[in-house]
Amino acid sequence: MARIVVIGSGMGAMAAAARLAVAGHRVVVYERGRAHGGGVGRFARDGFRFDTGPGLLHLPAVYRDLFVKTGKQTLEQSVELSQVDPASRHLFTDGTDVRLPNASRAGVLQALDGAFGAGAGERWSDLVNRAREVWDATRRPLLEEPLRADWRVLGRDPYPAAPVRRGRLGGLFGRGGADGPPTLAGVARRELKDPRAVALLESHALAHGLDPRSAPAAATVLPYIEQTFGTWYVRGGMRALADALHERCRQRKVEFHFDAEVTGIVEKDGRAAGVELADGTVAEADAVVSGIDPALLPSLLGGQAPWREGDVRPEPGAGGGTPGRLTVLLALRGARPEDTAHRTVVHAPDREAELAAVFGDGHGLREPCPHPTVTVLRPDDPTVRPDEEHEAVTLTAVVAPHGPVDWTDGTAAEQDAQRLITAAEAAIPGLRDRMLWHEVRTPAHTEAETGARGGAVPGPVLAGADGAFLRPANVTRLPGLYLAGGWAHPGGGLAHAGMSGALVAGLIVEGEDWRGSQ
């Protein structure tokens, strides 16, 4: 039985801890904050409860596998999980209103034809079919296996773009050529035509903090995953999932220490041998799992980088330059109407202005976007509201991280929050008349509570773009030191974080030549 120390208690770290504990190891978690869950937080007031991190779950099979492998109770016996239908409602500035059914390709095709005109659904379906080829080509190397040493092969975009005739002699276009490597924005314009369909596709990237102008065409896998495997909600919010995972860890005798900041990683005989805490004590270990941003590790290693020769490394400024989330929590009087969609996306009227505000205009300048894309979450869940005559609503928008924007400026943050509320009125008529109070949460809050630089929210890994959208491998140059969580392979999001925990546990239990479950 080995002693394993885990730094942080985010979802990836806890997923690794539970799997390692059930394999017979003694696991101790040190968390600098006061609670588990990392970015999967909760805000409660006056009988209202809100998620402060992700509000929906995709690829629930990741957590089903985790709970099956670590205890007697399945995921569905541990939390109440339900599909969200419709999966999403989309509102556009021209008045178009379309509801997309959950996990139904035929239903989505029909809905898009009805909203955008004949042929729109087929074009979308053709794109999603090509995205399936991306999924089939990258599922194992990107999600189910440790990052391979020859990771540069993943730098080629596997998206099989549709043939487009150019010039008198025709030819194939889509894999790059004179116009450079394919991007999601380029694919959207060429293959979807309708600007509303373009906005629909690009909104999937933006929701993950990705700029569709630079994200590879392989990002089409994001709507494929959602449309194929469905959109799910946990009763009580995603925080209930974090609580269930924490309880599973406790059942497996994982030991948690909160308000316990790790200030150093101890090396002995050329390998990780424990951690040093802020109070000066040292916790010895046979292996260390880091669930924090890998770019912070040099400060714990005496200035030494943890990367091996040729490894994927965080770009300078990465993490701190990744977008965050502006969230407005709304306590409303009045019952939730029966036909209300759980998730509504109110699209920005000027996508270019929005992208410049979030990612910069190419010259490092960011101006506030007067009309951002806003996601409105209205769960039909009696556990998140005081009674049936009230409603808990969450508004979110992707924004520039803390640093480029001063999110500690309460006046400016409130002005941006009011922009979100104004946009949300398209989804909730009479919204301002129903408001009891609202709470604003910015990337500065995220940074303070989770330690994420700039309050950044990591996105999932993607193939293409010469590997620019890959994350550092789970194995480091220092034997015995492993990386889990959203800033490591295979990237951010609830499902991907859970996968990182499975990969780390496999590497520790089976050895570093392990290539994943077959």
N, C-alpha and C positions, 0 to 999 in steps of 0.2 A: 504494500500500500504506500503510494507516494503522497507527499504533502504538496498541495497545489495552492498557490496564492493567486487570487484574481483581483485586478485593479479595476474598480468601478462596478456598478450594478445595473448597467443598461441591459437591454433585452438580449443582445449578443453575448454579453458576459454571463448573464444568468443562464442562458441556454447552454453555454459551455460548462458552467458550474454543475448544473443538474445532471448532464450526461457524464461528466467525470466522476461525480459522487456515486452514481449508480454503477459505475465501472469499478468501484471499490476504493477510490482515492479519498483522502481527507482534504476537503476544499474549504478555504477561508477567503471571504470576500471583504475587501476594504473599500469603503465608499466615502468620498470626501463630503458628500451631502448628507442630508438628514433622512432620506428615503430612497427606496429602490426605484428602478424603472427608467432612469436616465431621462430622455426626452419625452417619455410617455407619462405625462404628469396629469394632475387634476386640480381644478379650482372649484371650491365650494363656498356658497354664501346663501343664506336665507332659504335653504331648501332646494336651491338650484345646484347642479353639478355639471361641470364641463371638462372635456378633454382639452389639455393644453398642447398636446402633440398630435399625432395622427388620429383621425377620426374613423377610419375604415380599414378593413383588412383585405388584402388580396393574397392568393396562394395559401389558403388556410391549411393545406396539406403539410406545410412545414411544421406547424404547431401540433397538428394531429400526430405526426410522426414523433415529435419531441415528447408529447405526453404519453404515447403508447410505449416509448422506449424507456421512460423514467418512472413509471408507476402503474398502479392498477386502474386508476380513474383516467378515462379518455378525456380529450379536450372538451367534447360536448357534455361530459359529466362534471367538468370543472367550471365551465362557463356556458351561458346560453348564447349560442351562435345562430344567426339567421341571415339569409340572403336579403339584400336590399333590392326591392323592385318597385319602380324602375331603378336601374343602376344609376342613372343620372338624368337630370333635366337640363337643357341648355337654352338660354335666352340670348338672343342677338339684338343688336340695336335697331334692326329693321323691323322688329316685332316678331321674327320667327321664334317659335316655341316648339322644341322637339324633346320627346321623352324616349330614352333608349332603354329597352328592356334588359334585364339581367341575364347574361350568358345565353343569348339567343341570337345567332347570326341572322337567321331569317327575319326575326323581329326587328333587328337593327336595320337591315336592308329596307324593309317595308317602311319603317319610321323615317328614314332619311329620304326615300323617294317621296313620301308624303310631304315632308317639310321643305326639301331643297329642289324637288322636281324629278321627273323620270330620269333614270340613269345614275343619279347620285348614289343610291344605295349599292348598285353594282360596282361602281368605281371604288367605293369604300371597301366593299367585300373583296375585290381583287387585290387591293392594297393589303388588307388583313391576311389574305391567303399568302402573299409574298412574305409578310411578317412571320407567318408560321415557319417558313424556311429559315428565317433568322433564329427562331426559337429552337428548331430541330438541330441547327448547326452549332448553337452556342450554349444550350441548356447544360450539358455536362461540363465543358471546360470553364464556363462562367459561374455556374451556380452549385454544381454538385461535386466538383473536384477542387483540391488546392490549386492555386495559380501555378501553371506549369513554368518551368525554367525558360522555355522558349516562348514566353508570353507574347513576343512580338508578332507571332503568327495571328494573334487576335487583333492586331492593328488594322487588318484588312476588313473592310465593311462587307458582311455577308449578304446584305440586302440585294436581292435579284431584281433590280429596277426594271420597269416595263420598257420595252423597246420604243424609241421615239425617232421618227424619221427627221433627218436634218439634211438640208441641201437637196440638189437635184438627184444625187445618187443614193440618198437615204443613208442609213447607218444606225448603229445602236448608241444610245446615250443613257446615262444613269449611273455608271460606275466611276465617273470622273471625267477624264480626258481634259480638254482645254479649259473646262469650267471648274476643274479641281474635283476633289473627292465629294461624293454625294452628301448632302445634309438633309435633315428632316424637313426644313423649310423648302428646299428645292424639290424634294419628292412630293410634298404637299401641293405645290403650285403646278407641277407637271402632271400629276396623276389624278388630282381631285378637282381641279379647275374652280369650282364654286368657292368664293372667299369664305363662306360660312363653314364649309367642310374643311377648308384649310385651317381656319381658326379652331375647329374641333380637334383636328389632329395635333396642332401645335400646343393646345391647352394640356394635352397629356404630358408633354415634355416640361412645360412651364410648371405644372403641379409638382414635378420632382426637382424643381430648381434648375432646369436645363434650358439653355438658350437654343431655340429651334434653328437659329441661323448658323450655329456651329455644331450642334448635336449631330452625330452621324445618322445616316438613314436607318441604321439598325435600331434606332429609338422607336421605330414603328412597332417593335415588340411590346412596348408598354400598353398601347390599346389592345393588342392581341391578347396579352395576359389577362387584362381586365374582362374583355369580351368573352374569352374562352373559359376562364376559371371562376368568373363571377366576382361580385363585390359583396363583402360580408360585414356585419355589425355585431359587436358583443354587447349584450344587455349590461347596462351600467357604464358603457363606454370602453375604449381601449385600455383605460387604466385598470379595468377589471381583469383584462388579460395579463397585464403586468403583475397584478396582485396574485393571480392564480399561479403564474410561473414562480413568483417569490415563495408562495406556499409550497409548491412542489419542491423547490430547493430545500426548504426547511424540513420537509418530510424526508428528504434524502440526507439529512444531517449536515447540510451546508451551513457554515457559521458566518454570520454577517456582523460587520462592525461599521457603524455609521459615524459621521463626523470624524473620520479617520483618514486624513490625507496622506497619500504616499508621496514622499519627497525624493526617493532614490531607489534604484534597483541595485541590489547587491550582486556583485560578481565574485565567484570563487573558482579557481582552477579552470578559468576560461568558459564558464557557463553561468547562467542566472541561478542565484542561490537564495533569493529572498528579496524582501523590500525593507526600506527604512521609512518609518513614519515621522510625521511632523513633531511628535513628542520625543523623538530620538530613539525610540525602541526599534528593534530589528525583528522581523518575522521571517524565520528561515523557511526555505521551500526547496523542493526538488525541481519545480517548474513554476514559471510565472506567466499568467495570462493577462495581457493588457487590453482593457476594453475602452481605453481613451483614444483620442486623436493621436495617431502615430507620430505626427509632426511635433508633438510635445515630449516625445520620449528622449531626445538628446539631453534635455534638462534633467532627466532622471538617470542618465548614463554618463554623467561627468562630461557632457558635451559631445560624446561619441554618437554618431548616427547608427541606427539599428539595421540599416539596409545591407544586404549582401551585394557583391559585385554584380551589376547587371539587373538588379531588382527594379521593379516599378517603385518610383519615389514620389512623394507629394510634390507638386509643382511649388515654386516659391510663392508664398502667399496663399497657397491652396488651403481650403478650410476657412480661413479668415476672409477669403475673397468669394466664398460660395454664398449664394443668397440665403436669406432667412425667411421667417414668416411673421407677418403682422396679423394678430388675431384680436377680434372683438367678440367678447362674450356678452350676450344679450339676455336679460331677464325680462320676459314679456308677460303682460296680463292677457287673458283670453286663451281659449282652448285652441289646440292645433287642429286645423281643418282635416277632415278624413282623407281627402284626395291629395294631401301634401306629399311632394317628393322628398325623400330623405336628403338627397344631395341635389342642389341646383347650382349650375355654373352660369354666372352672369358675365358675358364676354365683354371685353374692353372695346370701345368703338375705334380706337387707334392702337393697333397692336405694336407698330413700330415705336410709338412714343412710350408704350409700356415697357418694351424690351430695353430701350435706351435708359429708362429710369432704373430698371433692375440690374442690368448688366453693363451699363455705360454706353456712351455714344461713339466709342472708338477712340475718344480723346481723354478717357478717364472721367468724364463729366456725367453726373446723374442729376436730373431734375425730377421733382415730384410728378407723378403721373396723376392727372386730375380724375381719370376714370379707369382704374385698374380692373383686371379680371378678378372677380370675387366668387369664392365658393361658399355657398350657404348650406350649412348642415342643420337639419331639423329632425332629429330622431324621434320616432314614435316609441318612447321609452318612459314609462311612469316613474322609473327610479331616478331620473335626472331632473325632475321638476317637483315642486312642493305638492301639487294636486292637479286635477284635470282642467282647472281653470287658468293654468299658466303654461308657458312654453319656454324651454331652454334652447337658444339658437346660437350657433357659432359661425362667425364670418372669418374667412382667412384670405389673405393675398400674399403672393410671393413678392418680397421686397429686397432691396439691397441690404447687405449685412451691416451690423454695427461697426463703425469705423469710417467707411465712406460716408455714412449717414449717422448723425448723432441721435441715436434712438433714446438717449437719456433726456433729451429735450421734450418735456412733457407737453408743452404747447404744440410743437410740431407734430408729435405723435398723435395728439388728439385731433388735429386737423386732418391727418391721414385717416384716422379712424372714422371721422365723419364722412370722408369720401367713400369708405367701404359701406357705411350705413346707407348713404344715398344710393349707391349702386344696388344694394340689397332690396331697396324698396320695389324694384321691378319684380322680385320674387315674393315679397311679402307686402301686399297692399296695406296701407295704413300703419306701416311699421313704427314710425316715430310716435304715433298716438298710443301704441301698445307698450312702449318701453317704460319699464320701472327703473332700471339702471343698466349701465354697461361698464364693462371692465376691459381695459386695453392692455395687451401684452405684446411686447416688441422683441426684436432680436437681442436687445440688451438684457431683457429678462432671461431669455434662453441662455445667453452666455453666462450670466451670474449663477443660474441654477444648475447648468450641466457642464460648464467649463468649455463648451464648444466655442472656438474662436469666432468672434463676430456674431455669435448666435446662429452660426451656419447649420443648415440641415442637409446632410449628405444624401446624394441620389444614388441609384443603383448603378452597377458597372454596365458598360456597353462595349461591344466590339466595334472596331473601326477607328478612324481618326488617329491612326498610328499609335493606338494604346492610350490616348489622352484621357479616356474615360474609365481606365482601370484603377484599382486601388492596390496598395501594398499587399504583398503576400502574407499569409498567416504565419509563416516561418520567417525568422529573422537571422541576422548574422551571428547572434549570440545564442548558442545552444541553450535550450530550456526556456527561451522567451518567445511567446506566441502572441499574435494579434487577433482580436475579435472585435465585433461591433461594426457600425456603419461606415467608419473611416478605413476599414480594412476590407480585403476581398471577402465576399462579393458585393460590398457596398451597402448603401442605406436603404431604409424602408423596413417595416416590421418583418416581412418574410425573409429578406436578405440578411438582416441581423441574426435571425434564427438559424439561417444556413451557416453563417460564419461560426456560430457556436458549435454546430455539428462538425464542421471541418476541423476546428481546433481540437475538439475532443477526439476525433479520429486520428489526428496526427500524434497526439500525446499517447493514446492507448495503443495504437497500431504501429507507430514509428513514422519517421518523416518520409519514407518511401511509399506511404499509403496514398492511394489515388482515388479514394472515395468509394462509397457503397456501390456495388454492381447490381 
